[in-house]
Amino acid sequence: MTTAFKIVDAQEWASARRIGAYAGSAVDLADGYVHLSAAGQLAETARRHYSGRDGLRLLEVDLERLDAVKWEPSRGGDLFPHQYGPLPVAAVLSDRPMSVSAEGVMTVGDPC
């Protein structure tokens, strides 16, 4: 697998683009790595952690451009990609607006 996904707050992503890297959300910073999701894990991640939120961005990340990714067990024993260190803006292949309904259903817009 060469890509993974990250859901971020739109304002945090705008700041990250200006400085060239995304340090992570409060949860990422507390855990010591940037949480990423494989394609098949994305819908459940959105439902569990972002229900009822708008003003989000969905980032598609090229894992081959990262040098500190580890696949580690998490939810239900699934292996999730974790980036140890900031996520470089240059590793992001696409950046799309998104929201997650109160029921946990994702709506994703066109790439920017």
C-alpha positions as CSV (number, residue, x, y, z in Angstrom):
1,M,0.0,0.0,0.0
2,T,1.5,3.3,-1.0
3,T,-1.2,5.8,0.2
4,A,-3.0,6.5,3.5
5,F,-5.4,9.2,4.6
6,K,-5.5,11.8,7.3
7,I,-8.6,13.8,8.5
8,V,-7.6,17.2,9.7
9,D,-9.3,20.4,10.8
10,A,-9.3,22.8,7.9
11,Q,-7.7,25.7,9.9
12,E,-5.0,23.4,11.2
13,W,-4.2,22.3,7.7
14,A,-4.1,25.9,6.4
15,S,-1.5,26.7,9.1
16,A,0.5,23.5,8.2
17,R,0.6,24.4,4.5
18,R,2.1,27.8,5.4
19,I,4.9,26.2,7.5
20,G,5.4,23.1,5.3
21,A,4.4,20.4,7.8
22,Y,1.5,19.2,10.0
23,A,2.6,18.5,13.6
24,G,-0.7,16.7,14.3
25,S,-3.9,17.2,16.2
26,A,-4.1,17.3,20.0
27,V,-4.6,13.5,20.0
28,D,-1.7,12.9,17.6
29,L,0.6,15.1,19.8
30,A,-0.5,13.3,23.0
31,D,0.1,9.9,21.4
32,G,3.5,10.9,19.9
33,Y,2.6,10.2,16.2
34,V,0.3,11.4,13.5
35,H,-2.6,8.9,13.1
36,L,-3.2,7.8,9.5
37,S,-5.8,5.4,8.1
38,A,-5.7,3.0,5.2
39,A,-8.5,3.4,2.7
40,G,-10.6,0.5,4.2
41,Q,-10.2,2.1,7.7
42,L,-11.2,5.6,6.8
43,A,-15.0,5.4,7.1
44,E,-14.8,3.9,10.6
45,T,-12.2,6.5,11.7
46,A,-14.5,9.3,10.5
47,R,-17.5,7.8,12.3
48,R,-15.7,7.2,15.5
49,H,-13.7,10.4,15.8
50,Y,-15.3,13.1,13.6
51,S,-19.1,12.6,13.7
52,G,-21.0,15.8,13.6
53,R,-18.0,17.8,12.3
54,D,-17.6,20.0,9.2
55,G,-14.7,22.2,8.3
56,L,-12.5,19.2,7.8
57,R,-9.9,18.3,5.1
58,L,-9.2,14.8,3.8
59,L,-5.6,14.4,3.0
60,E,-4.3,11.5,0.8
61,V,-0.7,10.9,1.8
62,D,2.0,9.2,-0.2
63,L,3.6,6.9,2.3
64,E,6.7,6.5,0.1
65,R,7.5,10.2,0.8
66,L,7.6,9.6,4.6
67,D,10.5,8.2,6.4
68,A,9.0,7.5,9.8
69,V,5.9,5.4,9.2
70,K,5.2,2.3,11.3
71,W,2.3,0.0,10.8
72,E,1.0,-0.8,14.3
73,P,-2.0,-2.6,15.8
74,S,-4.9,-0.5,16.9
75,R,-8.7,-0.8,16.7
76,G,-9.6,-4.5,16.7
77,G,-6.0,-5.5,16.0
78,D,-6.0,-3.8,12.5
79,L,-2.6,-2.4,11.5
80,F,-2.8,1.4,11.1
81,P,0.0,3.6,9.6
82,H,1.5,6.0,12.2
83,Q,3.8,8.8,11.2
84,Y,6.4,9.4,13.9
85,G,7.2,13.1,13.4
86,P,5.5,15.9,11.5
87,L,3.6,15.1,8.2
88,P,5.3,17.0,5.4
89,V,3.0,19.0,3.2
90,A,5.0,17.7,0.2
91,A,3.8,14.1,1.0
92,V,0.2,15.1,0.5
93,L,-1.1,14.0,-2.9
94,S,-4.6,15.5,-2.6
95,D,-6.5,17.8,-0.2
96,R,-10.3,17.6,-0.2
97,P,-13.0,19.4,1.9
98,M,-15.0,17.0,3.9
99,S,-17.6,16.7,6.7
100,V,-19.0,13.9,8.7
101,S,-22.7,13.8,9.6
102,A,-24.0,13.3,13.1
103,E,-24.6,9.7,12.0
104,G,-21.0,9.3,11.0
105,V,-21.4,9.4,7.2
106,M,-18.6,11.2,5.3
107,T,-19.2,13.7,2.6
108,V,-16.0,14.5,0.5
109,G,-15.7,17.3,-2.0
110,D,-13.5,17.7,-5.0
111,P,-9.7,18.0,-4.6
112,C,-8.3,21.5,-4.3
